[in-house]
């Protein structure tokens, strides 16, 4: 594959990673040699060439590549947190974020500490992937640590697209809660609030 910026990629029949490549701005030359088509891609710094010999050609296709799409990853875990800070109702109606990345010492840093509509403290543990037992146990460590510092009811919420089946019994036994949140929803919030400063949503 030769792209219009001068980058060249060599792929095998399977897999998505190229087995060899040249970066953009390399020089590409083509010649016929002993009945084969030889394509040579050369970069200048450092001086390096990749030579590709085609003994049989099944398909040749050309065209202009246009990049008009948006990245399909949607959001990272950090961006999910930003979306919740902007629009807390993604997690729960009446939720009021108080602090992000709260340092709880040996227990680590919480994603979000908030207050619900009933005045309870809420610790939110966000995951971009299905939440595992480790996420549940991490949340419980936050609750145990923060519970020694304040004299108010505390709720623990695991917020993720899904929760793994083997984590559900542990979640129930610890009386923690799961809230389903798709990264796509967070992406839409961030897209509509590109210029919003997160600091204005934190008290």
C-alpha positions, 0 to 999 in steps of 0.5 A: 500500500502506497499512500499519497503522503509517501508512506508505504506499508507491506501487509501479510494476508492476515493480521492488521499490523504491517510487517514492513513499512516506510514513513511519509515523504519517502521516494518511491520508484518503480521498474520492470526487472526479469519479468517482475515489477519492483517497487522501491521505497527510500527514506533519506534520514536515515538512508534506508530502502524497502524493495518489493518484488511482484512476480504476479499481479492480481489487482492494482487500484488507485484513488484519492484517500480522504479523511473525513471520519471521526476516531471510532474509539469515542473516548478514553477513561479520562475523557469519560470522567470529563464528560461526567464532570460536565454532565453528572446526570450521565451517572445519576440525576441530582449528582453534584461532583465535588472533587476529581482525583481525590488522594486517599493515600495508600488506597489511591486516587478516586475518579470522582467524589460527589454528593447525591440529591439526598446529601450522601457522599458518592465515590464514582469509579469509572471504567471504559471497559467492562468492570472487573472484580478489581474495580469493585475491590478498588472502590471498596478500598476508597469507601473504607478509607474515606469512611474513617474521615467523614461522618456521613453516609457514603455510596460507591458507584462503579460506572462502566459500559458493563460489569463482568458476571464474576464481579456481580456477586462481589458488588452485591455483597459489598452493597455497592452499585453499578451504573451503565454508561456507554463511552459513546454517550460521553463522546457526544457530551464532549463533542457538544462542549468542546470549549467548556472548562471543567473547573466551572463544574467543580465546587 
